[in-house]
Amino acid sequence: MRVLVTGGTGLLGTKVVELAQRRGLETFSAARRPPAPEAPPAPFMPLDLTNRASVQAAFERVRPNLVIHTAAMADVDACEREPELAWAVNAEGTTYVAEACRVHDARLVYVSTDYVFDGTAGPYREEDATNPLNVYAETKLAGERAVAMLPNAITARTAVLYGWAPGIRSNLVLWLLDRLARGEPAPAATDQAGSPTLADNLAEMLIALAVGRQTGVYHVAGATMTDRYRFCRLAAEVFGYDPDLIRPIRSAEISRPARRPANVALVIDKLRRDVPEARPLAAREALEVLRGQLTGRLPRPRLPDGDR
Ligand SMILES: NC(=O)c1ccc[n+]([C@@H]2O[C@H](COP(=O)([O-])OP(=O)(O)OC[C@H]3O[C@@H](n4cnc5c(N)ncnc54)[C@H](OP(=O)(O)O)[C@@H]3O)[C@@H](O)[C@H]2O)c1
């Protein structure tokens, strides 16, 4: 099977490429810029989602049977600042990918977001009503609509993605660990809940979905529903830092361009039922996996005086 992974240089895409290769699938990584030198090697296709011809050319060269579309403008505040670009990448770009999948008769797995919900009635199931609160979410939902037109496609909504890969942008846990390593307190919202998801675990679950026969919308996320404050305290504990460095705040105290939904935890029962080989990790388990990966890469935790 020939697999094209868009966004193959991002956090999730790097993990999907690595795992698909380990599964013995002939895998191609696509993005605008080539991967970081220390990233796992994979054949690379230049791809710009804002350019239909570029998408078509990548499909012509790879001729994929399966496309895992992780590429996106995924920085929520950047989307709010540059809405035209966000629409071009996330909505139109996904439409071009869906069109090309139709032409090449390829199965498509599109990665979407918990932010399609407004957070007033979480946790959410797949069939619950969507109501995006920001540009990022609107553009991702438009992508979902394009994907829904295909006969052989999955929309996989995920949440609060974290993990480490070479050359990626930061995420909640990397930001937190950086602050804690410097002994700085870290503010975390008590009124913003979700289903934090380790990128490695998500990649495994996406591949399990991709090689199956299911179609339609699936929630694919970590097994623990929690608010940011409690999750950050847990992360501090797992990484050997003082959890009291995490300071509870209300999300209204954080000034950011894009509105965030309050509770967008995702119910993952449908995934568990239909794809038993997908194994969503609980938050502690997932953080322990990340701690194993980061051993030797992070500054040593500062221990309280009595523990030295
Ligand atoms: N991060 C989260 O908390 C979160 C939560 C829910 C859902 N998601 C979804 O999960 C997916 C993966 O997120 P991530 O955090 O792994 O993203 P990421 O690390 O920011 O990676 C994004 C990838 O998309 C590529 N890309 C961006 N603009 C492009 C363009 N115009 N043409 C082609 N490629 C482009 C980037 O490479 P180049 O810049 O080199 O092109 C990069 O490979 C996204 O679809 C996102 O919407 C993320």
The ligand as a MOL file (V3000), in Angstrom:
LIG
                    3D

  0  0  0     0  0            999 V3000
M  V30 BEGIN CTAB
M  V30 COUNTS 48 52 0 0 0
M  V30 BEGIN ATOM
M  V30 1 N -2.1250 20.7580 17.9970 0
M  V30 2 C -3.2880 20.4630 18.5730 0
M  V30 3 O -3.5060 20.6320 19.8040 0
M  V30 4 C -4.3950 19.8740 17.7310 0
M  V30 5 C -5.6310 19.5950 18.3370 0
M  V30 6 C -6.6420 19.0480 17.5300 0
M  V30 7 C -6.3970 18.7750 16.2040 0
M  V30 8 N -5.1920 19.0740 15.6400 0 CHG=1
M  V30 9 C -4.9770 18.7790 14.2250 0
M  V30 10 O -3.9600 17.8000 14.1630 0
M  V30 11 C -3.2000 17.9510 12.9560 0
M  V30 12 C -1.7110 17.9410 13.2530 0
M  V30 13 O -1.4050 18.9940 14.1450 0
M  V30 14 P 0.1250 19.2610 14.5670 0
M  V30 15 O 0.0640 19.9820 15.8840 0
M  V30 16 O 0.9080 18.0030 14.4340 0 CHG=-1
M  V30 17 O 0.5430 20.3020 13.4550 0
M  V30 18 P 1.9770 20.9720 13.2230 0
M  V30 19 O 3.0150 20.3270 14.1030 0
M  V30 20 O 1.7970 22.4450 13.2900 0
M  V30 21 O 2.3120 20.5490 11.7180 0
M  V30 22 C 1.6090 21.0770 10.6560 0
M  V30 23 C 2.1200 20.4590 9.3830 0
M  V30 24 O 1.3730 21.0090 8.2950 0
M  V30 25 C 2.2840 21.4650 7.3040 0
M  V30 26 N 1.7010 22.6030 6.6050 0
M  V30 27 C 1.3160 23.8040 7.1130 0
M  V30 28 N 0.8780 24.6120 6.1400 0
M  V30 29 C 0.9740 23.9050 4.9830 0
M  V30 30 C 0.6820 24.1920 3.6310 0
M  V30 31 N 0.2200 25.3780 3.2340 0
M  V30 32 N 0.9080 23.2350 2.7060 0
M  V30 33 C 1.3910 22.0240 3.0650 0
M  V30 34 N 1.6930 21.6890 4.3340 0
M  V30 35 C 1.4890 22.6320 5.2860 0
M  V30 36 C 3.5410 21.8480 8.0880 0
M  V30 37 O 4.7170 21.7980 7.3220 0
M  V30 38 P 5.2920 23.0520 6.4800 0
M  V30 39 O 5.1210 24.2480 7.3560 0
M  V30 40 O 6.7020 22.7170 6.1430 0
M  V30 41 O 4.4590 23.0730 5.2620 0
M  V30 42 C 3.5950 20.7250 9.1080 0
M  V30 43 O 4.1810 19.5880 8.5280 0
M  V30 44 C -3.7140 19.2360 12.3040 0
M  V30 45 O -4.5900 18.8860 11.2640 0
M  V30 46 C -4.4620 19.9510 13.4130 0
M  V30 47 O -5.5020 20.7620 12.9060 0
M  V30 48 C -4.1840 19.5960 16.3760 0
M  V30 END ATOM
M  V30 BEGIN BOND
M  V30 1 1 1 2
M  V30 2 2 2 3
M  V30 3 1 2 4
M  V30 4 1 4 5
M  V30 5 2 4 48
M  V30 6 2 5 6
M  V30 7 1 6 7
M  V30 8 2 7 8
M  V30 9 1 8 9
M  V30 10 1 8 48
M  V30 11 1 9 10
M  V30 12 1 9 46
M  V30 13 1 10 11
M  V30 14 1 11 12
M  V30 15 1 11 44
M  V30 16 1 12 13
M  V30 17 1 13 14
M  V30 18 2 14 15
M  V30 19 1 14 16
M  V30 20 1 14 17
M  V30 21 1 17 18
M  V30 22 2 18 19
M  V30 23 1 18 20
M  V30 24 1 18 21
M  V30 25 1 21 22
M  V30 26 1 22 23
M  V30 27 1 23 24
M  V30 28 1 23 42
M  V30 29 1 24 25
M  V30 30 1 25 26
M  V30 31 1 25 36
M  V30 32 1 26 27
M  V30 33 1 26 35
M  V30 34 2 27 28
M  V30 35 1 28 29
M  V30 36 1 29 30
M  V30 37 2 29 35
M  V30 38 1 30 31
M  V30 39 2 30 32
M  V30 40 1 32 33
M  V30 41 2 33 34
M  V30 42 1 34 35
M  V30 43 1 36 37
M  V30 44 1 36 42
M  V30 45 1 37 38
M  V30 46 2 38 39
M  V30 47 1 38 40
M  V30 48 1 38 41
M  V30 49 1 42 43
M  V30 50 1 44 45
M  V30 51 1 44 46
M  V30 52 1 46 47
M  V30 END BOND
M  V30 END CTAB
M  END
